């Protein structure tokens, strides 16, 4: 595919604008959520204050969960934007924006400008991009770097592709040296983002593609037996040794210096904890209750890709029938879809490598397969582009393929409208619990309903491009509102930030402690070390030690410490969490006639 594609630069600006709305509108308004965001951010602040770019620490202790790339990105963000939520998230948002542009560019290289446009928009305006792209976690750096390696592979493969051969290997499988070096550098940086998966899974995807592509082109060009396939497969693998070696060596040159340095400075403790516990241990078993069945990732992808997932099943069927032509032993010139088959095979191998590997893992989280999203987005873009052109390859088993494809799209618009109705009903119900007074958020469900009506109308008028434009605009508006306004309303009156906002004195003047469990968000928002207390006597002693002493407890543990609170101390504030308990802040009362015992603690579990 030539690099100069008509309108492609304009399409890139469209993708960038959509991603910018989704990722940057009120980026710093919601509080840091879950445990990962505040833990990463507090670790980055500790490294920044200590001027230490090597050893990650959290609350004064060695942090072995993640490599440092996310911390380096956040340290730059805090320097530019301040020690706040925007500084913690700006790096992730910028890298996710770059990933959306890479997705668009890969689509242009592989399948044309329109596929790049629809694929880039699907990547930019799906639900999980808004969630992961606005989160202060290592997921966005890993996504960007692995997608960058895919981009370099596509460019190198396109330049070095020589087509089928009648004698010898079916294709020239090696990559240019420069492409191999760039892929290796990207994978090495990905190893600094999230560990060995940053190189293992991209190489697995590339290797699977090379084997599939080689065997397919050989069988298409001539009838061969299993013996010929075997020897040609050996030849292909032999050709792959040099570029694979270059990729691995380059990746090691990028990643090993830091891993070796942190190993020396921690006497190997960080390496043992990260590699054995948080890599081997997470894959072999369930950690922190994050488990799931074989259907876990298909379900999470369907939710994470909304609203574009309304055509997910149609996309899979469409891709299957395009690839099915590979089984026919006709010359390449007789294959009407051959020019799209090898790009689709590459996208399929990329998605299979990520989804397949983590489906076998004992610990499962939705963000683990986010690097597969660019490939899935481009496959969706291919289906939508073919639909606009009336190409019903996926419906060829029907008597009337064109009518069947039209029916499939009407079903998709119906699913979009039904989901919008569920949002209209469900969000007000959820708001009653998590964001009282924000029941009006259910009105955002009217956006997909309106989009479904408009798209249906445009389809009936034989204007499919306008129907897809309605889908893209509604996706951008819906996801932006949910990620910005919705998240801000939920965090406005819940969590640690809301609790500390009720204090009359600056949090920096307080000496913080927690009974049993320490919320990572307290370490970030207090921006100081938080002491862990194990008994009720420890709580009383901590409060007596200083007038600035403050203790945060889980409301479910309140009865355990209530009787030991010194006179003149009591509850300063109670704040809801997204779980079934409250955070209770204990300190000196302005009115000493009140005490903790006078409050009405919740019943113990």
C-alpha positions in Angstrom: 0.0 0.0 0.0 1.6 3.3 -1.0 2.4 5.7 1.8 0.7 8.7 0.1 -3.0 7.8 0.4 -5.6 10.4 -0.6 -7.4 12.0 2.4 -5.5 9.8 4.8 -4.0 12.8 6.6 -7.4 14.4 7.0 -8.7 11.1 8.4 -5.9 11.1 10.9 -7.0 14.4 12.2 -10.5 13.1 12.6 -9.2 10.1 14.7 -7.0 12.4 16.7 -9.9 14.8 17.5 -12.2 11.9 18.6 -9.5 10.4 20.8 -8.7 13.8 22.2 -12.3 14.4 23.3 -12.6 10.9 24.9 -9.2 11.1 26.7 -8.7 14.7 27.8 -12.1 16.2 28.7 -11.9 16.6 32.5 -9.0 14.2 32.7 -8.0 15.3 36.2 -11.5 15.8 37.6 -12.3 12.3 38.9 -10.3 11.1 41.9 -7.8 8.3 41.5 -9.8 5.1 41.5 -9.2 1.5 42.5 -5.9 0.6 44.1 -3.7 0.6 41.0 -3.9 4.3 40.1 -3.0 5.7 43.5 -0.4 3.1 44.1 1.4 3.8 40.8 1.1 7.5 41.5 2.3 7.4 45.0 5.3 5.3 43.9 6.1 7.8 41.2 6.0 10.7 43.7 8.3 8.8 46.1 10.8 8.2 43.3 10.6 11.8 42.2 11.2 13.1 45.7 14.1 10.7 46.2 15.6 11.5 42.8 15.7 7.8 42.3 14.8 6.4 38.8 15.7 2.8 39.6 14.1 1.4 42.7 10.3 1.7 42.9 8.9 2.1 46.5 5.4 2.6 47.9 4.8 3.9 51.4 8.4 3.4 52.3 8.6 -0.2 51.1 9.9 -1.9 48.0 7.2 -2.2 45.3 7.6 -5.3 43.2 4.4 -5.3 41.3 5.4 -3.3 38.2 8.5 -2.2 36.3 9.3 1.5 36.3 8.2 2.8 32.9 4.8 3.9 34.1 6.6 5.7 37.0 9.0 7.5 34.6 6.0 8.6 32.5 4.2 9.9 35.6 7.3 11.6 37.0 7.4 13.6 33.7 3.6 14.3 34.1 4.0 15.5 37.7 6.8 17.8 36.6 4.7 19.3 33.8 1.2 19.4 35.3 1.7 19.3 39.1 1.3 16.7 41.8 -2.3 16.0 41.0 -4.6 13.7 39.0 -3.9 15.4 35.7 -0.1 14.9 36.2 -0.7 11.2 37.1 -2.8 10.6 34.0 -1.5 12.9 31.2 1.1 10.4 30.1 -1.4 7.5 29.7 -3.8 9.8 27.8 -1.0 11.0 25.4 0.2 7.4 24.7 -3.3 6.2 24.1 -3.9 9.0 21.7 -0.7 8.0 19.9 -2.0 4.4 19.8 -5.2 5.4 18.1 -3.2 7.2 15.4 -1.0 4.1 15.0 -4.1 2.0 14.6 -5.3 4.4 11.9 -1.9 4.3 10.2 -1.7 0.5 10.3 -5.1 0.3 8.8 -4.1 2.6 5.9 -1.0 0.5 5.3 -2.8 -2.8 5.3 -6.3 -2.3 4.0 -6.8 1.3 2.8 -7.7 4.7 4.1 -11.4 4.0 4.9 -10.5 0.9 6.9 -7.9 3.0 8.7 -10.5 5.6 9.5 -13.2 3.3 10.8 -10.7 1.2 12.7 -9.0 4.3 14.2 -12.4 5.7 15.3 -13.5 2.3 16.8 -10.2 2.2 18.8 -10.5 5.9 19.9 -14.2 5.9 21.0 -14.8 2.5 22.6 -15.5 2.1 26.3 -12.2 0.5 27.3 -10.1 3.1 25.6 -11.8 5.7 27.8 -11.2 3.6 30.9 -7.6 2.5 30.3 -6.5 5.6 28.4 -7.5 7.8 31.3 -6.0 5.6 34.0 -2.6 6.0 35.7 -1.5 2.4 35.1 1.1 0.6 32.9 -1.6 -0.5 30.5 -1.4 2.5 28.2 2.4 2.4 27.8 2.3 -1.3 27.1 -0.5 -0.8 24.5 1.4 1.9 22.8 4.7 0.1 22.6 3.3 -3.2 21.4 1.2 -1.5 18.8 4.3 0.4 17.7 6.1 -3.0 17.2 3.1 -4.1 15.1 3.4 -0.9 13.0 7.1 -1.5 12.4 6.4 -5.1 11.5 3.8 -4.1 9.0 6.1 -1.5 7.3 9.0 -4.0 7.2 6.9 -6.9 5.9 5.3 -4.7 3.2 8.7 -3.5 2.0 10.2 -6.9 1.9 7.3 -9.0 0.6 8.1 -10.9 -2.5 5.0 -13.0 -3.1 4.7 -16.7 -3.7 7.5 -18.8 -5.1 7.2 -22.0 -7.1 10.6 -23.3 -5.9 11.9 -23.0 -2.4 10.3 -21.1 0.4 6.8 -19.6 -0.4 7.9 -16.1 0.5 10.7 -14.0 1.7 10.1 -14.2 5.4 12.9 -12.1 6.7 12.5 -8.4 7.8 14.8 -5.6 6.9 17.4 -5.0 9.6 16.2 -1.6 10.5 12.6 -2.9 11.0 13.9 -5.7 13.3 15.9 -3.2 15.3 12.9 -0.9 15.7 10.6 -3.8 16.7 13.2 -4.9 19.2 13.5 -1.5 20.7 9.7 -1.2 21.1 9.4 -4.6 22.7 12.3 -3.9 25.0 10.6 -0.7 26.2 7.4 -2.8 26.6 9.3 -5.1 28.9 10.1 -2.1 31.0 6.3 -1.3 31.0 4.9 -4.6 32.1 7.5 -7.4 32.0 8.2 -10.3 29.7 4.8 -10.2 27.9 6.0 -7.1 26.2 8.3 -9.3 23.9 6.9 -12.8 24.3 3.4 -12.2 22.9 4.5 -9.9 20.0 7.0 -12.5 18.9 4.4 -15.2 19.2 2.0 -13.3 17.0 4.7 -12.6 14.4 5.8 -16.2 14.4 2.3 -17.5 14.1 1.6 -15.2 11.2 4.8 -16.1 9.3 4.0 -19.8 9.5 0.4 -19.3 8.5 1.3 -17.0 5.7 4.0 -19.3 4.4 1.9 -22.5 4.4 -1.0 -20.7 2.8 0.9 -19.2 -0.1 2.6 -22.5 -0.8 -0.7 -24.4 -0.9 -2.3 -21.7 -3.0 0.4 -21.7 -5.7 0.7 -25.5 -6.1 -0.7 -28.8 -4.7 1.8 -30.1 -2.1 2.0 -32.9 0.4 2.7 -32.7 4.1 6.4 -33.5 3.4 6.7 -30.4 1.2 4.9 -28.3 3.8 7.3 -29.5 6.5 10.5 -28.7 4.6 9.2 -25.4 3.5 8.2 -24.6 7.1 11.7 -25.4 8.2 13.1 -23.0 5.5 10.8 -20.3 6.7 11.8 -20.7 10.3 15.5 -20.6 9.3 14.9 -17.3 7.5 13.2 -16.0 10.6 16.2 -16.7 12.9 18.2 -13.6 11.9 15.5 -11.0 12.4 14.2 -12.8 15.5 17.7 -12.7 16.9 18.1 -9.1 16.1 14.7 -8.3 17.8 15.6 -10.2 21.0 19.1 -8.8 21.2 17.9 -5.2 20.7 15.1 -5.8 23.3 17.6 -7.1 25.8 19.9 -4.1 25.2 16.9 -1.8 26.1 15.5 -3.7 29.1 18.4 -5.5 30.8 20.3 -2.5 32.1 17.5 -1.4 34.4 16.6 -5.0 35.4 20.2 -5.7 36.3 20.6 -2.4 38.1 17.5 -2.9 40.3 18.6 -6.5 41.0 21.9 -5.3 42.3 20.4 -2.5 44.4 17.8 -4.8 46.0 19.9 -7.9 46.3 17.6 -9.7 43.8 14.5 -9.1 45.9 12.7 -7.1 43.2 13.5 -9.6 40.5 12.3 -12.6 42.6 9.1 -10.9 43.6 8.2 -9.5 40.2 9.2 -12.5 38.0 8.2 -15.3 40.2 5.2 -13.9 42.1 3.7 -11.3 39.7 4.4 -13.2 36.4 4.7 -16.9 37.0 2.3 -16.8 40.0 -0.3 -14.7 38.3 -0.3 -17.0 35.2 -0.3 -20.2 37.2 -3.0 -19.3 39.7 -5.6 -16.8 40.7 -4.4 -13.7 42.6 -6.5 -11.1 44.4 -9.7 -12.8 43.4 -9.3 -12.0 39.7 -10.4 -15.2 38.0 -12.7 -16.1 35.1 -13.8 -18.8 32.7 -12.9 -19.3 29.1 -15.7 -16.8 28.2 -14.2 -14.1 30.4 -12.4 -12.2 27.6 -15.0 -12.6 24.9 -17.5 -11.0 27.3 -15.1 -8.2 28.4 -14.1 -7.4 24.8 -17.8 -7.2 23.8 -18.4 -4.7 26.7 -15.1 -2.9 26.3 -15.6 -2.3 22.5 -19.1 -0.9 22.9 -20.7 0.7 20.9 -18.7 -0.8 18.0 -19.1 -4.3 19.4 -22.7 -4.3 18.0 -21.1 -5.6 14.8 -18.6 -7.9 16.5 -20.3 -11.2 15.5 -20.8 -9.9 11.9 -17.1 -9.0 11.8 -16.0 -12.5 12.8 -18.2 -14.1 10.2 -17.0 -11.6 7.5 -13.3 -12.3 8.3 -13.8 -16.0 8.4 -15.2 -16.1 4.9 -12.4 -13.9 3.5 -9.8 -16.2 5.0 -11.7 -19.3 3.9 -10.7 -18.5 0.3 -7.2 -19.5 1.3 -8.2 -23.2 1.3 -8.8 -23.1 -2.5 -5.8 -24.3 -4.5 -6.2 -21.6 -7.2 -3.6 -19.2 -8.4 -3.2 -16.0 -6.6 -4.5 -14.0 -9.6 -7.9 -15.8 -9.3 -8.4 -14.9 -5.6 -10.6 -11.8 -5.4 -9.7 -11.2 -1.7 -6.0 -12.2 -1.8 -4.9 -8.6 -1.2 -6.8 -8.5 2.0 -6.0 -12.0 3.2 -2.5 -11.6 4.5 -3.4 -8.3 6.4 -6.4 -10.1 8.0 -4.2 -13.1 8.9 -1.7 -10.7 10.6 -4.5 -9.0 12.6 -6.0 -12.4 13.5 -2.6 -13.7 14.8 -2.1 -10.6 16.8 -5.5 -10.9 18.5 -5.2 -14.6 19.0 -1.8 -14.3 20.7 -3.0 -11.8 23.3 -6.5 -13.2 24.0 -5.3 -16.9 23.8 -2.4 -16.4 26.1 -4.3 -14.6 28.8 -7.3 -16.9 28.5 -4.9 -19.6 29.8 -3.8 -17.4 32.7 -5.2 -18.1 36.2 -5.5 -14.4 36.9 -7.7 -12.4 34.5 -8.3 -8.7 34.2 -10.0 -6.8 31.4 -6.9 -4.6 30.7 -4.7 -7.7 30.0 -6.0 -8.0 26.5 -6.1 -4.3 25.6 -3.1 -4.7 23.2 -5.4 -6.9 21.1 -7.9 -4.0 20.6 -6.1 -2.3 17.6 -6.3 -5.5 15.6 -9.9 -6.1 16.4 -10.7 -2.4 15.7 -9.2 -2.8 12.2 -11.1 -6.0 11.5 -14.3 -4.1 12.5 -13.2 -1.3 10.2 -12.8 -3.8 7.3 -16.3 -5.1 7.8 -17.8 -1.7 8.0 -16.0 -0.5 4.9 -17.1 -3.6 2.9 -20.7 -3.0 4.1 -20.6 0.6 2.8 -19.5 -0.8 -0.6 -22.2 -3.6 -0.6 -19.6 -6.4 -0.3 -21.5 -9.2 1.3 -18.7 -11.8 1.4 -19.7 -12.8 4.9 -23.3 -13.5 3.8 -22.5 -15.7 0.8 -24.1 -18.7 2.4 -27.5 -16.9 2.3 -29.8 -16.9 -0.7 -29.8 -13.1 -0.9 -26.5 -11.9 0.6 -27.3 -8.2 0.2 -30.6 -8.4 2.0 -29.0 -10.6 4.7 -26.3 -8.0 5.3 -28.9 -5.2 5.5 -30.8 -7.3 8.1 -27.6 -7.8 10.1 -27.0 -4.1 10.3 -30.6 -3.4 11.3 -30.1 -5.9 14.1 -26.9 -4.0 15.1 -28.9 -0.7 15.3 -31.5 -2.5 17.3 -28.9 -3.7 19.8 -27.5 -0.2 20.0 -31.0 1.2 20.8 -31.7 -1.5 23.4 -28.4 -0.9 25.1 -29.2 2.8 25.2 -32.5 2.0 26.9 -30.7 -0.1 29.5 -28.4 2.9 30.2 -31.5 5.2 30.6 -32.9 2.8 33.2 -29.7 1.4 34.8 -27.7 4.6 35.4 -30.2 6.3 37.6 -30.5 3.2 39.7 -26.8 3.0 40.1 -26.5 6.7 40.9 -28.9 6.3 43.9 -26.1 4.2 45.5 -22.9 5.7 44.2 -23.7 9.3 43.2 -26.9 10.5 44.9 -28.4 13.5 43.0 -26.8 12.4 39.7 -29.8 10.4 38.4 -29.9 12.7 35.4 -26.9 10.8 34.1 -29.3 8.2 32.7 -30.1 10.8 30.0 -26.8 9.9 28.2 -28.6 6.7 27.2 -30.6 8.7 24.8 -27.5 9.2 22.7 -27.2 5.6 21.4 -31.0 5.5 21.0 -30.9 8.6 18.8 -27.9 7.2 16.9 -29.7 3.9 16.2 -32.7 5.8 14.8 -30.6 8.0 12.6 -28.4 5.2 11.3 -31.5 3.1 10.5 -32.9 6.0 8.6 -29.7 6.6 6.6 -29.4 2.9 5.8 -32.9 2.9 4.4 -31.9 5.9 2.3 -28.9 3.9 1.0 -26.4 6.2 2.6 -24.3 3.8 4.7 -21.4 6.3 5.2 -23.8 8.7 7.0 -25.1 5.8 9.1 -21.6 5.0 10.3 -20.9 8.7 10.9 -23.9 8.8 13.2 -22.5 5.7 15.0 -19.0 7.4 15.4 -20.4 10.7 16.6 -22.7 9.0 19.2 -19.8 6.8 20.4 -17.6 9.8 20.9 -20.3 11.7 22.8 -21.4 8.7 24.9 -18.0 7.6 26.0 -16.7 11.1 26.6 -19.7 11.9 28.9 -19.4 8.7 30.8 -15.7 8.9 31.3 -15.6 12.6 32.3 -18.9 13.8 33.8 -20.0 10.3 35.0 -16.7 9.4 36.7 -16.4 12.9 38.2 -19.9 12.7 39.8 -19.2 9.2 41.2 -15.9 10.3 42.8 -17.2 13.7 44.0 -18.6 12.4 47.3 -16.8 9.1 47.7 -13.3 7.9 48.5 -10.3 9.3 50.2 -10.1 12.6 48.3 -13.6 13.5 49.5 -12.8 12.5 53.0 -9.6 14.6 53.2 -11.5 17.6 51.7 -13.5 17.8 54.9 -10.5 18.5 57.1 -10.1 22.0 58.3 -6.2 21.9 58.4 -3.8 21.0 55.5 -3.3 17.2 55.2 0.5 17.7 55.2 0.4 18.7 58.8 -1.2 15.4 59.9 0.5 12.2 61.0 -1.4 9.4 59.3 -2.1 5.9 60.3 -4.6 3.1 59.3 -6.1 0.3 61.2 -5.3 -3.0 59.4 -5.6 -2.0 55.7 -4.0 1.1 54.2 -5.9 2.5 51.2 -3.3 3.3 48.5 -5.3 6.5 47.7 -4.5 7.8 51.3 -0.8 7.5 50.6 -1.1 9.6 47.4 -3.5 12.3 48.7 -1.8 12.7 52.1 1.6 12.6 50.2 3.3 11.2 53.3 4.0 7.8 54.8 1.0 6.1 56.4 1.7 3.9 59.4 -0.1 0.5 59.7 -1.8 -0.2 63.1 -2.7 -3.8 64.1 -4.5 -3.5 67.4 -7.0 -1.1 69.1 -4.2 -0.2 71.6 -2.0 0.8 68.7 -4.8 3.1 67.5 -5.1 4.8 71.0 -1.3 5.1 71.3 -1.0 6.7 67.9 -3.7 9.3 68.7 -2.1 10.2 72.1 1.3 10.6 70.5 0.6 13.8 68.7 -2.2 16.4 68.3 -1.8 16.1 64.5 -2.4 12.3 64.6 -5.2 11.0 62.4 -6.4 7.4 62.0 -8.4 6.0 59.1 -10.4 2.8 59.6 -12.8 0.6 57.7 -16.3 1.2 59.1 -16.7 -2.6 59.4 -13.8 -2.5 62.0 -15.2 0.4 63.9 -16.6 -1.6 66.8 -13.1 -3.1 67.4 -11.5 0.3 68.2 -14.5 2.4 69.5 -14.0 1.6 73.2 -10.3 2.4 73.2 -10.4 5.9 71.7 -9.1 8.5 74.1 -11.4 11.2 75.4 -11.7 14.2 73.2 -11.2 12.1 70.0 -13.8 10.9 67.7 -15.1 10.7 64.1 -14.1 13.7 62.0 -15.8 12.5 58.8 -17.3 9.5 57.1 -17.0 8.9 53.4 -18.7 6.3 51.2 -16.7 4.0 49.0 -17.7 2.0 45.9 -17.7 -1.1 48.1 -20.1 -1.9 51.0 -18.4 0.1 53.6 -17.3 3.6 54.6 -14.0 5.2 55.4 -14.0 6.6 58.9 -11.5 9.4 59.9 -10.7 9.6 63.6 -8.9 12.6 65.2 -9.2 15.3 67.9 -12.7 16.8 68.0 -13.2 20.5 68.0 -16.0 19.9 70.5 -14.6 17.4 73.1 -18.0 16.6 74.5 -18.5 14.3 71.4 -16.7 11.1 71.1 -16.6 8.1 68.8 -18.9 6.1 71.1 -21.6 8.6 70.6 -21.8 8.0 66.9 -23.8 5.1 65.5 -21.4 2.6 64.0 -22.6 0.2 61.4 -23.3 -3.4 62.5 -20.3 -5.7 62.3 -20.3 -8.4 59.6 
